[in-house]
Amino acid sequence: MIEREKVVIVGCQLPSTDDWTYEQSMGELVELVDTAQGEVVARLDQKRQQIDRRTFIGKGKIEELAMLVEQFEPDLLIFNAELTPAQ
């Protein structure tokens, strides 16, 4: 049996994106992980007025993400947008 990579997906919803569209995009991430033989072990969502230029998500969500990483020990973190090198 092949061990699947454990993945945490992280999404940030901006005011320009309605709830349905956001949920569709996050669902696509889950499907892509499954197609790549991975397993989504956790999901982190945040609604923000704008992306944090330094960290993508807010400080509190970074702390939540750190706890998820400690708990699940994922192989990958996948965000619903491209990150800059600084992020």
PDB file with SEQRES, HELIX, SHEET and CRYST1 records, atoms N, CA, C and O in Angstrom:
SEQRES   1 A   87  MET ILE GLU ARG GLU LYS VAL VAL ILE VAL GLY CYS GLN          
SEQRES   2 A   87  LEU PRO SER THR ASP ASP TRP THR TYR GLU GLN SER MET          
SEQRES   3 A   87  GLY GLU LEU VAL GLU LEU VAL ASP THR ALA GLN GLY GLU          
SEQRES   4 A   87  VAL VAL ALA ARG LEU ASP GLN LYS ARG GLN GLN ILE ASP          
SEQRES   5 A   87  ARG ARG THR PHE ILE GLY LYS GLY LYS ILE GLU GLU LEU          
SEQRES   6 A   87  ALA MET LEU VAL GLU GLN PHE GLU PRO ASP LEU LEU ILE          
SEQRES   7 A   87  PHE ASN ALA GLU LEU THR PRO ALA GLN                          
HELIX    1 AA1 ASP A   19  THR A   35  1                                  17    
HELIX    2 AA2 LYS A   59  PHE A   72  1                                  14    
SHEET    1 AA1 3 GLY A  38  LYS A  47  0                                        
SHEET    2 AA1 3 GLU A   5  GLN A  13  1                                        
SHEET    3 AA1 3 LEU A  76  PHE A  79  1                                        
CRYST1    1.000    1.000    1.000  90.00  90.00  90.00 P 1           1          
ATOM      1  N   MET A   1       0.833  -1.185   0.000  1.00  0.00           N  
ATOM      2  CA  MET A   1       0.000   0.000   0.000  1.00  0.00           C  
ATOM      3  C   MET A   1       0.881   1.252   0.000  1.00  0.00           C  
ATOM      4  O   MET A   1       1.811   1.367   0.799  1.00  0.00           O  
ATOM      5  N   ILE A   2       0.586   2.163  -0.880  1.00  0.00           N  
ATOM      6  CA  ILE A   2       1.349   3.397  -1.004  1.00  0.00           C  
ATOM      7  C   ILE A   2       0.858   4.396   0.033  1.00  0.00           C  
ATOM      8  O   ILE A   2      -0.344   4.620   0.179  1.00  0.00           O  
ATOM      9  N   GLU A   3       1.810   4.995   0.757  1.00  0.00           N  
ATOM     10  CA  GLU A   3       1.453   6.017   1.734  1.00  0.00           C  
ATOM     11  C   GLU A   3       1.198   7.329   1.002  1.00  0.00           C  
ATOM     12  O   GLU A   3       2.021   7.782   0.206  1.00  0.00           O  
ATOM     13  N   ARG A   4       0.051   7.926   1.284  1.00  0.00           N  
ATOM     14  CA  ARG A   4      -0.322   9.176   0.622  1.00  0.00           C  
ATOM     15  C   ARG A   4       0.291  10.363   1.354  1.00  0.00           C  
ATOM     16  O   ARG A   4       0.416  10.352   2.578  1.00  0.00           O  
ATOM     17  N   GLU A   5       0.672  11.387   0.592  1.00  0.00           N  
ATOM     18  CA  GLU A   5       1.188  12.609   1.206  1.00  0.00           C  
ATOM     19  C   GLU A   5       0.057  13.303   1.956  1.00  0.00           C  
ATOM     20  O   GLU A   5      -1.066  13.396   1.462  1.00  0.00           O  
ATOM     21  N   LYS A   6       0.365  13.784   3.142  1.00  0.00           N  
ATOM     22  CA  LYS A   6      -0.609  14.525   3.939  1.00  0.00           C  
ATOM     23  C   LYS A   6      -0.508  16.003   3.558  1.00  0.00           C  
ATOM     24  O   LYS A   6       0.582  16.566   3.461  1.00  0.00           O  
ATOM     25  N   VAL A   7      -1.678  16.616   3.344  1.00  0.00           N  
ATOM     26  CA  VAL A   7      -1.728  17.985   2.849  1.00  0.00           C  
ATOM     27  C   VAL A   7      -2.679  18.824   3.705  1.00  0.00           C  
ATOM     28  O   VAL A   7      -3.765  18.377   4.072  1.00  0.00           O  
ATOM     29  N   VAL A   8      -2.249  20.042   4.012  1.00  0.00           N  
ATOM     30  CA  VAL A   8      -3.130  21.040   4.617  1.00  0.00           C  
ATOM     31  C   VAL A   8      -3.387  22.079   3.541  1.00  0.00           C  
ATOM     32  O   VAL A   8      -2.445  22.601   2.945  1.00  0.00           O  
ATOM     33  N   ILE A   9      -4.664  22.388   3.284  1.00  0.00           N  
ATOM     34  CA  ILE A   9      -4.989  23.431   2.313  1.00  0.00           C  
ATOM     35  C   ILE A   9      -5.385  24.693   3.073  1.00  0.00           C  
ATOM     36  O   ILE A   9      -6.054  24.638   4.105  1.00  0.00           O  
ATOM     37  N   VAL A  10      -4.951  25.831   2.531  1.00  0.00           N  
ATOM     38  CA  VAL A  10      -5.170  27.126   3.167  1.00  0.00           C  
ATOM     39  C   VAL A  10      -5.800  28.054   2.148  1.00  0.00           C  
ATOM     40  O   VAL A  10      -5.294  28.211   1.037  1.00  0.00           O  
ATOM     41  N   GLY A  11      -6.917  28.675   2.538  1.00  0.00           N  
ATOM     42  CA  GLY A  11      -7.596  29.586   1.635  1.00  0.00           C  
ATOM     43  C   GLY A  11      -7.848  30.927   2.277  1.00  0.00           C  
ATOM     44  O   GLY A  11      -8.105  31.024   3.477  1.00  0.00           O  
ATOM     45  N   CYS A  12      -7.771  31.959   1.464  1.00  0.00           N  
ATOM     46  CA  CYS A  12      -8.076  33.312   1.909  1.00  0.00           C  
ATOM     47  C   CYS A  12      -9.126  33.880   0.947  1.00  0.00           C  
ATOM     48  O   CYS A  12      -8.893  33.999  -0.256  1.00  0.00           O  
ATOM     49  N   GLN A  13     -10.278  34.223   1.508  1.00  0.00           N  
ATOM     50  CA  GLN A  13     -11.379  34.746   0.698  1.00  0.00           C  
ATOM     51  C   GLN A  13     -11.421  36.261   0.821  1.00  0.00           C  
ATOM     52  O   GLN A  13     -11.509  36.807   1.920  1.00  0.00           O  
ATOM     53  N   LEU A  14     -11.355  36.925  -0.316  1.00  0.00           N  
ATOM     54  CA  LEU A  14     -11.417  38.379  -0.377  1.00  0.00           C  
ATOM     55  C   LEU A  14     -12.838  38.829  -0.694  1.00  0.00           C  
ATOM     56  O   LEU A  14     -13.635  38.035  -1.195  1.00  0.00           O  
ATOM     57  N   PRO A  15     -13.172  40.093  -0.411  1.00  0.00           N  
ATOM     58  CA  PRO A  15     -14.532  40.582  -0.680  1.00  0.00           C  
ATOM     59  C   PRO A  15     -14.964  40.439  -2.140  1.00  0.00           C  
ATOM     60  O   PRO A  15     -16.159  40.351  -2.423  1.00  0.00           O  
ATOM     61  N   SER A  16     -14.015  40.415  -3.059  1.00  0.00           N  
ATOM     62  CA  SER A  16     -14.344  40.296  -4.480  1.00  0.00           C  
ATOM     63  C   SER A  16     -14.778  38.887  -4.873  1.00  0.00           C  
ATOM     64  O   SER A  16     -15.213  38.669  -6.003  1.00  0.00           O  
ATOM     65  N   THR A  17     -14.665  37.929  -3.952  1.00  0.00           N  
ATOM     66  CA  THR A  17     -15.029  36.540  -4.229  1.00  0.00           C  
ATOM     67  C   THR A  17     -16.225  36.146  -3.378  1.00  0.00           C  
ATOM     68  O   THR A  17     -16.173  36.229  -2.151  1.00  0.00           O  
ATOM     69  N   ASP A  18     -17.306  35.716  -4.028  1.00  0.00           N  
ATOM     70  CA  ASP A  18     -18.483  35.290  -3.268  1.00  0.00           C  
ATOM     71  C   ASP A  18     -18.246  33.911  -2.657  1.00  0.00           C  
ATOM     72  O   ASP A  18     -17.335  33.188  -3.060  1.00  0.00           O  
ATOM     73  N   ASP A  19     -19.078  33.560  -1.683  1.00  0.00           N  
ATOM     74  CA  ASP A  19     -18.908  32.303  -0.951  1.00  0.00           C  
ATOM     75  C   ASP A  19     -18.922  31.085  -1.874  1.00  0.00           C  
ATOM     76  O   ASP A  19     -18.107  30.176  -1.710  1.00  0.00           O  
ATOM     77  N   TRP A  20     -19.836  31.059  -2.836  1.00  0.00           N  
ATOM     78  CA  TRP A  20     -19.949  29.903  -3.733  1.00  0.00           C  
ATOM     79  C   TRP A  20     -18.671  29.713  -4.545  1.00  0.00           C  
ATOM     80  O   TRP A  20     -18.158  28.599  -4.648  1.00  0.00           O  
ATOM     81  N   THR A  21     -18.157  30.802  -5.120  1.00  0.00           N  
ATOM     82  CA  THR A  21     -16.945  30.729  -5.925  1.00  0.00           C  
ATOM     83  C   THR A  21     -15.755  30.288  -5.071  1.00  0.00           C  
ATOM     84  O   THR A  21     -14.927  29.487  -5.507  1.00  0.00           O  
ATOM     85  N   TYR A  22     -15.683  30.817  -3.860  1.00  0.00           N  
ATOM     86  CA  TYR A  22     -14.593  30.436  -2.956  1.00  0.00           C  
ATOM     87  C   TYR A  22     -14.663  28.945  -2.639  1.00  0.00           C  
ATOM     88  O   TYR A  22     -13.651  28.247  -2.708  1.00  0.00           O  
ATOM     89  N   GLU A  23     -15.848  28.457  -2.295  1.00  0.00           N  
ATOM     90  CA  GLU A  23     -15.998  27.032  -1.964  1.00  0.00           C  
ATOM     91  C   GLU A  23     -15.668  26.153  -3.167  1.00  0.00           C  
ATOM     92  O   GLU A  23     -15.087  25.079  -3.010  1.00  0.00           O  
ATOM     93  N   GLN A  24     -16.032  26.598  -4.359  1.00  0.00           N  
ATOM     94  CA  GLN A  24     -15.697  25.850  -5.571  1.00  0.00           C  
ATOM     95  C   GLN A  24     -14.181  25.761  -5.743  1.00  0.00           C  
ATOM     96  O   GLN A  24     -13.652  24.700  -6.077  1.00  0.00           O  
ATOM     97  N   SER A  25     -13.485  26.875  -5.514  1.00  0.00           N  
ATOM     98  CA  SER A  25     -12.028  26.869  -5.696  1.00  0.00           C  
ATOM     99  C   SER A  25     -11.350  25.984  -4.659  1.00  0.00           C  
ATOM    100  O   SER A  25     -10.375  25.301  -4.971  1.00  0.00           O  
ATOM    101  N   MET A  26     -11.852  25.988  -3.437  1.00  0.00           N  
ATOM    102  CA  MET A  26     -11.272  25.129  -2.402  1.00  0.00           C  
ATOM    103  C   MET A  26     -11.580  23.659  -2.708  1.00  0.00           C  
ATOM    104  O   MET A  26     -10.748  22.784  -2.472  1.00  0.00           O  
ATOM    105  N   GLY A  27     -12.773  23.395  -3.233  1.00  0.00           N  
ATOM    106  CA  GLY A  27     -13.124  22.035  -3.636  1.00  0.00           C  
ATOM    107  C   GLY A  27     -12.216  21.528  -4.739  1.00  0.00           C  
ATOM    108  O   GLY A  27     -11.853  20.352  -4.762  1.00  0.00           O  
ATOM    109  N   GLU A  28     -11.847  22.417  -5.657  1.00  0.00           N  
ATOM    110  CA  GLU A  28     -10.918  22.043  -6.729  1.00  0.00           C  
ATOM    111  C   GLU A  28      -9.554  21.675  -6.159  1.00  0.00           C  
ATOM    112  O   GLU A  28      -8.904  20.748  -6.645  1.00  0.00           O  
ATOM    113  N   LEU A  29      -9.116  22.402  -5.125  1.00  0.00           N  
ATOM    114  CA  LEU A  29      -7.842  22.053  -4.491  1.00  0.00           C  
ATOM    115  C   LEU A  29      -7.899  20.650  -3.898  1.00  0.00           C  
ATOM    116  O   LEU A  29      -6.953  19.874  -4.033  1.00  0.00           O  
ATOM    117  N   VAL A  30      -9.005  20.329  -3.244  1.00  0.00           N  
ATOM    118  CA  VAL A  30      -9.161  18.987  -2.665  1.00  0.00           C  
ATOM    119  C   VAL A  30      -9.102  17.938  -3.761  1.00  0.00           C  
ATOM    120  O   VAL A  30      -8.447  16.909  -3.599  1.00  0.00           O  
ATOM    121  N   GLU A  31      -9.779  18.186  -4.871  1.00  0.00           N  
ATOM    122  CA  GLU A  31      -9.775  17.235  -5.983  1.00  0.00           C  
ATOM    123  C   GLU A  31      -8.379  17.086  -6.589  1.00  0.00           C  
ATOM    124  O   GLU A  31      -7.975  15.980  -6.950  1.00  0.00           O  
ATOM    125  N   LEU A  32      -7.646  18.187  -6.702  1.00  0.00           N  
ATOM    126  CA  LEU A  32      -6.285  18.116  -7.237  1.00  0.00           C  
ATOM    127  C   LEU A  32      -5.378  17.301  -6.324  1.00  0.00           C  
ATOM    128  O   LEU A  32      -4.558  16.512  -6.793  1.00  0.00           O  
ATOM    129  N   VAL A  33      -5.529  17.496  -5.020  1.00  0.00           N  
ATOM    130  CA  VAL A  33      -4.730  16.722  -4.066  1.00  0.00           C  
ATOM    131  C   VAL A  33      -5.060  15.239  -4.210  1.00  0.00           C  
ATOM    132  O   VAL A  33      -4.163  14.397  -4.218  1.00  0.00           O  
ATOM    133  N   ASP A  34      -6.336  14.926  -4.322  1.00  0.00           N  
ATOM    134  CA  ASP A  34      -6.759  13.536  -4.468  1.00  0.00           C  
ATOM    135  C   ASP A  34      -6.215  12.936  -5.764  1.00  0.00           C  
ATOM    136  O   ASP A  34      -5.742  11.799  -5.775  1.00  0.00           O  
ATOM    137  N   THR A  35      -6.283  13.696  -6.848  1.00  0.00           N  
ATOM    138  CA  THR A  35      -5.762  13.222  -8.130  1.00  0.00           C  
ATOM    139  C   THR A  35      -4.266  12.939  -8.050  1.00  0.00           C  
ATOM    140  O   THR A  35      -3.761  12.024  -8.701  1.00  0.00           O  
ATOM    141  N   ALA A  36      -3.563  13.733  -7.247  1.00  0.00           N  
ATOM    142  CA  ALA A  36      -2.120  13.546  -7.082  1.00  0.00           C  
ATOM    143  C   ALA A  36      -1.806  12.499  -6.011  1.00  0.00           C  
ATOM    144  O   ALA A  36      -0.666  12.382  -5.561  1.00  0.00           O  
ATOM    145  N   GLN A  37      -2.823  11.745  -5.612  1.00  0.00           N  
ATOM    146  CA  GLN A  37      -2.674  10.666  -4.628  1.00  0.00           C  
ATOM    147  C   GLN A  37      -2.322  11.181  -3.228  1.00  0.00           C  
ATOM    148  O   GLN A  37      -1.715  10.464  -2.432  1.00  0.00           O  
ATOM    149  N   GLY A  38      -2.707  12.433  -2.934  1.00  0.00           N  
ATOM    150  CA  GLY A  38      -2.505  12.993  -1.604  1.00  0.00           C  
ATOM    151  C   GLY A  38      -3.778  12.901  -0.787  1.00  0.00           C  
ATOM    152  O   GLY A  38      -4.822  12.479  -1.284  1.00  0.00           O  
ATOM    153  N   GLU A  39      -3.680  13.299   0.467  1.00  0.00           N  
ATOM    154  CA  GLU A  39      -4.827  13.275   1.368  1.00  0.00           C  
ATOM    155  C   GLU A  39      -4.893  14.604   2.118  1.00  0.00           C  
ATOM    156  O   GLU A  39      -3.945  14.978   2.809  1.00  0.00           O  
ATOM    157  N   VAL A  40      -6.008  15.312   1.982  1.00  0.00           N  
ATOM    158  CA  VAL A  40      -6.195  16.557   2.734  1.00  0.00           C  
ATOM    159  C   VAL A  40      -6.522  16.177   4.175  1.00  0.00           C  
ATOM    160  O   VAL A  40      -7.546  15.550   4.448  1.00  0.00           O  
ATOM    161  N   VAL A  41      -5.637  16.565   5.088  1.00  0.00           N  
ATOM    162  CA  VAL A  41      -5.826  16.224   6.498  1.00  0.00           C  
ATOM    163  C   VAL A  41      -6.416  17.392   7.285  1.00  0.00           C  
ATOM    164  O   VAL A  41      -6.931  17.198   8.386  1.00  0.00           O  
ATOM    165  N   ALA A  42      -6.343  18.611   6.725  1.00  0.00           N  
ATOM    166  CA  ALA A  42      -6.912  19.781   7.399  1.00  0.00           C  
ATOM    167  C   ALA A  42      -7.100  20.899   6.389  1.00  0.00           C  
ATOM    168  O   ALA A  42      -6.460  20.946   5.339  1.00  0.00           O  
ATOM    169  N   ARG A  43      -8.008  21.798   6.754  1.00  0.00           N  
ATOM    170  CA  ARG A  43      -8.295  22.958   5.908  1.00  0.00           C  
ATOM    171  C   ARG A  43      -8.379  24.183   6.801  1.00  0.00           C  
ATOM    172  O   ARG A  43      -8.995  24.144   7.866  1.00  0.00           O  
ATOM    173  N   LEU A  44      -7.761  25.267   6.366  1.00  0.00           N  
ATOM    174  CA  LEU A  44      -7.781  26.524   7.110  1.00  0.00           C  
ATOM    175  C   LEU A  44      -8.318  27.602   6.190  1.00  0.00           C  
ATOM    176  O   LEU A  44      -7.811  27.787   5.084  1.00  0.00           O  
ATOM    177  N   ASP A  45      -9.343  28.316   6.641  1.00  0.00           N  
ATOM    178  CA  ASP A  45      -9.972  29.365   5.844  1.00  0.00           C  
ATOM    179  C   ASP A  45      -9.900  30.691   6.581  1.00  0.00           C  
ATOM    180  O   ASP A  45      -9.932  30.735   7.810  1.00  0.00           O  
ATOM    181  N   GLN A  46      -9.802  31.774   5.814  1.00  0.00           N  
ATOM    182  CA  GLN A  46      -9.858  33.104   6.395  1.00  0.00           C  
ATOM    183  C   GLN A  46     -10.496  34.060   5.401  1.00  0.00           C  
ATOM    184  O   GLN A  46     -10.221  34.007   4.202  1.00  0.00           O  
ATOM    185  N   LYS A  47     -11.360  34.945   5.923  1.00  0.00           N  
ATOM    186  CA  LYS A  47     -11.908  36.043   5.128  1.00  0.00           C  
ATOM    187  C   LYS A  47     -11.131  37.293   5.514  1.00  0.00           C  
ATOM    188  O   LYS A  47     -10.993  37.614   6.694  1.00  0.00           O  
ATOM    189  N   ARG A  48     -10.624  37.998   4.498  1.00  0.00           N  
ATOM    190  CA  ARG A  48      -9.854  39.224   4.738  1.00  0.00           C  
ATOM    191  C   ARG A  48     -10.262  40.282   3.723  1.00  0.00           C  
ATOM    192  O   ARG A  48     -10.777  39.970   2.649  1.00  0.00           O  
ATOM    193  N   GLN A  49     -10.022  41.529   4.081  1.00  0.00           N  
ATOM    194  CA  GLN A  49     -10.256  42.619   3.149  1.00  0.00           C  
ATOM    195  C   GLN A  49      -9.202  42.626   2.040  1.00  0.00           C  
ATOM    196  O   GLN A  49      -9.484  42.992   0.899  1.00  0.00           O  
ATOM    197  N   GLN A  50      -7.979  42.215   2.399  1.00  0.00           N  
ATOM    198  CA  GLN A  50      -6.897  42.111   1.418  1.00  0.00           C  
ATOM    199  C   GLN A  50      -5.864  41.114   1.926  1.00  0.00           C  
ATOM    200  O   GLN A  50      -5.793  40.821   3.120  1.00  0.00           O  
ATOM    201  N   ILE A  51      -5.075  40.605   1.008  1.00  0.00           N  
ATOM    202  CA  ILE A  51      -4.005  39.663   1.356  1.00  0.00           C  
ATOM    203  C   ILE A  51      -2.937  40.412   2.150  1.00  0.00           C  
ATOM    204  O   ILE A  51      -2.580  41.537   1.800  1.00  0.00           O  
ATOM    205  N   ASP A  52      -2.433  39.805   3.200  1.00  0.00           N  
ATOM    206  CA  ASP A  52      -1.329  40.386   3.953  1.00  0.00           C  
ATOM    207  C   ASP A  52      -0.070  40.261   3.096  1.00  0.00           C  
ATOM    208  O   ASP A  52       0.319  39.153   2.726  1.00  0.00           O  
ATOM    209  N   ARG A  53       0.558  41.372   2.784  1.00  0.00           N  
ATOM    210  CA  ARG A  53       1.721  41.358   1.890  1.00  0.00           C  
ATOM    211  C   ARG A  53       2.891  40.568   2.461  1.00  0.00           C  
ATOM    212  O   ARG A  53       3.705  40.031   1.710  1.00  0.00           O  
ATOM    213  N   ARG A  54       2.977  40.493   3.785  1.00  0.00           N  
ATOM    214  CA  ARG A  54       4.106  39.787   4.401  1.00  0.00           C  
ATOM    215  C   ARG A  54       3.825  38.307   4.607  1.00  0.00           C  
ATOM    216  O   ARG A  54       4.715  37.473   4.445  1.00  0.00           O  
ATOM    217  N   THR A  55       2.582  37.980   4.965  1.00  0.00           N  
ATOM    218  CA  THR A  55       2.317  36.607   5.406  1.00  0.00           C  
ATOM    219  C   THR A  55       1.142  35.923   4.713  1.00  0.00           C  
ATOM    220  O   THR A  55       0.829  34.776   5.034  1.00  0.00           O  
ATOM    221  N   PHE A  56       0.488  36.593   3.779  1.00  0.00           N  
ATOM    222  CA  PHE A  56      -0.681  36.093   3.058  1.00  0.00           C  
ATOM    223  C   PHE A  56      -1.916  36.045   3.949  1.00  0.00           C  
ATOM    224  O   PHE A  56      -2.917  36.693   3.643  1.00  0.00           O  
ATOM    225  N   ILE A  57      -1.869  35.291   5.046  1.00  0.00           N  
ATOM    226  CA  ILE A  57      -2.976  35.249   5.999  1.00  0.00           C  
ATOM    227  C   ILE A  57      -2.578  36.049   7.239  1.00  0.00           C  
ATOM    228  O   ILE A  57      -1.415  36.418   7.395  1.00  0.00           O  
ATOM    229  N   GLY A  58      -3.529  36.311   8.108  1.00  0.00           N  
ATOM    230  CA  GLY A  58      -3.261  37.113   9.295  1.00  0.00           C  
ATOM    231  C   GLY A  58      -2.477  36.373  10.367  1.00  0.00           C  
ATOM    232  O   GLY A  58      -2.308  35.155  10.312  1.00  0.00           O  
ATOM    233  N   LYS A  59      -2.002  37.139  11.346  1.00  0.00           N  
ATOM    234  CA  LYS A  59      -1.165  36.606  12.419  1.00  0.00           C  
ATOM    235  C   LYS A  59      -1.866  35.482  13.195  1.00  0.00           C  
ATOM    236  O   LYS A  59      -1.257  34.454  13.489  1.00  0.00           O  
ATOM    237  N   GLY A  60      -3.132  35.682  13.520  1.00  0.00           N  
ATOM    238  CA  GLY A  60      -3.872  34.647  14.260  1.00  0.00           C  
ATOM    239  C   GLY A  60      -4.005  33.360  13.464  1.00  0.00           C  
ATOM    240  O   GLY A  60      -3.901  32.268  14.021  1.00  0.00           O  
ATOM    241  N   LYS A  61      -4.231  33.485  12.173  1.00  0.00           N  
ATOM    242  CA  LYS A  61      -4.350  32.292  11.323  1.00  0.00           C  
ATOM    243  C   LYS A  61      -3.002  31.605  11.155  1.00  0.00           C  
ATOM    244  O   LYS A  61      -2.945  30.385  11.001  1.00  0.00           O  
ATOM    245  N   ILE A  62      -1.921  32.371  11.181  1.00  0.00           N  
ATOM    246  CA  ILE A  62      -0.594  31.756  11.121  1.00  0.00           C  
ATOM    247  C   ILE A  62      -0.391  30.883  12.349  1.00  0.00           C  
ATOM    248  O   ILE A  62       0.158  29.785  12.252  1.00  0.00           O  
ATOM    249  N   GLU A  63      -0.831  31.367  13.500  1.00  0.00           N  
ATOM    250  CA  GLU A  63      -0.720  30.568  14.727  1.00  0.00           C  
ATOM    251  C   GLU A  63      -1.565  29.299  14.621  1.00  0.00           C  
ATOM    252  O   GLU A  63      -1.128  28.223  15.029  1.00  0.00           O  
ATOM    253  N   GLU A  64      -2.784  29.427  14.071  1.00  0.00           N  
ATOM    254  CA  GLU A  64      -3.641  28.249  13.844  1.00  0.00           C  
ATOM    255  C   GLU A  64      -2.965  27.266  12.902  1.00  0.00           C  
ATOM    256  O   GLU A  64      -2.981  26.057  13.136  1.00  0.00           O  
ATOM    257  N   LEU A  65      -2.374  27.789  11.838  1.00  0.00           N  
ATOM    258  CA  LEU A  65      -1.694  26.938  10.862  1.00  0.00           C  
ATOM    259  C   LEU A  65      -0.524  26.208  11.520  1.00  0.00           C  
ATOM    260  O   LEU A  65      -0.298  25.028  11.253  1.00  0.00           O  
ATOM    261  N   ALA A  66       0.213  26.902  12.369  1.00  0.00           N  
ATOM    262  CA  ALA A  66       1.331  26.259  13.068  1.00  0.00           C  
ATOM    263  C   ALA A  66       0.828  25.105  13.934  1.00  0.00           C  
ATOM    264  O   ALA A  66       1.482  24.065  14.016  1.00  0.00           O  
ATOM    265  N   MET A  67      -0.324  25.278  14.579  1.00  0.00           N  
ATOM    266  CA  MET A  67      -0.887  24.197  15.397  1.00  0.00           C  
ATOM    267  C   MET A  67      -1.318  23.024  14.530  1.00  0.00           C  
ATOM    268  O   MET A  67      -1.132  21.870  14.917  1.00  0.00           O  
ATOM    269  N   LEU A  68      -1.896  23.303  13.352  1.00  0.00           N  
ATOM    270  CA  LEU A  68      -2.292  22.231  12.435  1.00  0.00           C  
ATOM    271  C   LEU A  68      -1.071  21.462  11.940  1.00  0.00           C  
ATOM    272  O   LEU A  68      -1.104  20.237  11.824  1.00  0.00           O  
ATOM    273  N   VAL A  69       0.002  22.188  11.650  1.00  0.00           N  
ATOM    274  CA  VAL A  69       1.236  21.543  11.191  1.00  0.00           C  
ATOM    275  C   VAL A  69       1.784  20.645  12.295  1.00  0.00           C  
ATOM    276  O   VAL A  69       2.224  19.526  12.029  1.00  0.00           O  
ATOM    277  N   GLU A  70       1.758  21.132  13.527  1.00  0.00           N  
ATOM    278  CA  GLU A  70       2.238  20.323  14.649  1.00  0.00           C  
ATOM    279  C   GLU A  70       1.364  19.087  14.847  1.00  0.00           C  
ATOM    280  O   GLU A  70       1.867  17.993  15.101  1.00  0.00           O  
ATOM    281  N   GLN A  71       0.052  19.275  14.728  1.00  0.00           N  
ATOM    282  CA  GLN A  71      -0.884  18.171  14.957  1.00  0.00           C  
ATOM    283  C   GLN A  71      -0.830  17.107  13.865  1.00  0.00           C  
ATOM    284  O   GLN A  71      -0.781  15.914  14.164  1.00  0.00           O  
ATOM    285  N   PHE A  72      -0.839  17.528  12.609  1.00  0.00           N  
ATOM    286  CA  PHE A  72      -0.975  16.582  11.497  1.00  0.00           C  
ATOM    287  C   PHE A  72       0.349  16.231  10.809  1.00  0.00           C  
ATOM    288  O   PHE A  72       0.417  15.243  10.077  1.00  0.00           O  
ATOM    289  N   GLU A  73       1.395  17.024  11.034  1.00  0.00           N  
ATOM    290  CA  GLU A  73       2.685  16.812  10.390  1.00  0.00           C  
ATOM    291  C   GLU A  73       2.546  16.583   8.880  1.00  0.00           C  
ATOM    292  O   GLU A  73       2.960  15.545   8.362  1.00  0.00           O  
ATOM    293  N   PRO A  74       1.959  17.561   8.181  1.00  0.00           N  
ATOM    294  CA  PRO A  74       1.736  17.384   6.740  1.00  0.00           C  
ATOM    295  C   PRO A  74       3.034  17.415   5.942  1.00  0.00           C  
ATOM    296  O   PRO A  74       4.048  17.958   6.380  1.00  0.00           O  
ATOM    297  N   ASP A  75       2.967  16.815   4.759  1.00  0.00           N  
ATOM    298  CA  ASP A  75       4.079  16.855   3.825  1.00  0.00           C  
ATOM    299  C   ASP A  75       4.053  18.142   3.006  1.00  0.00           C  
ATOM    300  O   ASP A  75       5.093  18.635   2.569  1.00  0.00           O  
ATOM    301  N   LEU A  76       2.844  18.680   2.803  1.00  0.00           N  
ATOM    302  CA  LEU A  76       2.664  19.873   1.967  1.00  0.00           C  
ATOM    303  C   LEU A  76       1.636  20.810   2.572  1.00  0.00           C  
ATOM    304  O   LEU A  76       0.700  20.384   3.250  1.00  0.00           O  
ATOM    305  N   LEU A  77       1.832  22.112   2.310  1.00  0.00           N  
ATOM    306  CA  LEU A  77       0.821  23.136   2.549  1.00  0.00           C  
ATOM    307  C   LEU A  77       0.481  23.695   1.183  1.00  0.00           C  
ATOM    308  O   LEU A  77       1.376  24.074   0.427  1.00  0.00           O  
ATOM    309  N   ILE A  78      -0.808  23.751   0.856  1.00  0.00           N  
ATOM    310  CA  ILE A  78      -1.215  24.287  -0.440  1.00  0.00           C  
ATOM    311  C   ILE A  78      -2.160  25.460  -0.196  1.00  0.00           C  
ATOM    312  O   ILE A  78      -3.166  25.329   0.502  1.00  0.00           O  
ATOM    313  N   PHE A  79      -1.820  26.607  -0.781  1.00  0.00           N  
ATOM    314  CA  PHE A  79      -2.617  27.822  -0.653  1.00  0.00           C  
ATOM    315  C   PHE A  79      -3.453  28.011  -1.913  1.00  0.00           C  
ATOM    316  O   PHE A  79      -3.099  27.517  -2.983  1.00  0.00           O  
ATOM    317  N   ASN A  80      -4.559  28.727  -1.778  1.00  0.00           N  
ATOM    318  CA  ASN A  80      -5.449  28.920  -2.924  1.00  0.00           C  
ATOM    319  C   ASN A  80      -5.031  30.097  -3.804  1.00  0.00           C  
ATOM    320  O   ASN A  80      -5.831  30.586  -4.602  1.00  0.00           O  
ATOM    321  N   ALA A  81      -3.805  30.549  -3.668  1.00  0.00           N  
ATOM    322  CA  ALA A  81      -3.267  31.619  -4.504  1.00  0.00           C  
ATOM    323  C   ALA A  81      -1.749  31.486  -4.542  1.00  0.00           C  
ATOM    324  O   ALA A  81      -1.158  30.790  -3.717  1.00  0.00           O  
ATOM    325  N   GLU A  82      -1.132  32.150  -5.492  1.00  0.00           N  
ATOM    326  CA  GLU A  82       0.330  32.128  -5.561  1.00  0.00           C  
ATOM    327  C   GLU A  82       0.891  32.991  -4.441  1.00  0.00           C  
ATOM    328  O   GLU A  82       0.380  34.076  -4.162  1.00  0.00           O  
ATOM    329  N   LEU A  83       1.939  32.503  -3.808  1.00  0.00           N  
ATOM    330  CA  LEU A  83       2.612  33.273  -2.770  1.00  0.00           C  
ATOM    331  C   LEU A  83       3.827  33.966  -3.351  1.00  0.00           C  
ATOM    332  O   LEU A  83       4.455  33.473  -4.288  1.00  0.00           O  
ATOM    333  N   THR A  84       4.145  35.108  -2.785  1.00  0.00           N  
ATOM    334  CA  THR A  84       5.375  35.782  -3.180  1.00  0.00           C  
ATOM    335  C   THR A  84       6.534  35.137  -2.421  1.00  0.00           C  
ATOM    336  O   THR A  84       6.302  34.454  -1.424  1.00  0.00           O  
ATOM    337  N   PRO A  85       7.764  35.336  -2.865  1.00  0.00           N  
ATOM    338  CA  PRO A  85       8.903  34.774  -2.126  1.00  0.00           C  
ATOM    339  C   PRO A  85       8.932  35.234  -0.662  1.00  0.00           C  
ATOM    340  O   PRO A  85       9.328  34.466   0.215  1.00  0.00           O  
ATOM    341  N   ALA A  86       8.520  36.468  -0.395  1.00  0.00           N  
ATOM    342  CA  ALA A  86       8.522  36.989   0.971  1.00  0.00           C  
ATOM    343  C   ALA A  86       7.466  36.283   1.838  1.00  0.00           C  
ATOM    344  O   ALA A  86       7.663  36.115   3.042  1.00  0.00           O  
ATOM    345  N   GLN A  87       6.376  35.883   1.240  1.00  0.00           N  
ATOM    346  CA  GLN A  87       5.319  35.236   2.008  1.00  0.00           C  
ATOM    347  C   GLN A  87       5.697  33.817   2.348  1.00  0.00           C  
ATOM    348  O   GLN A  87       4.925  33.111   2.996  1.00  0.00           O  
TER     349      GLN A  87                                                      
END                                                                             
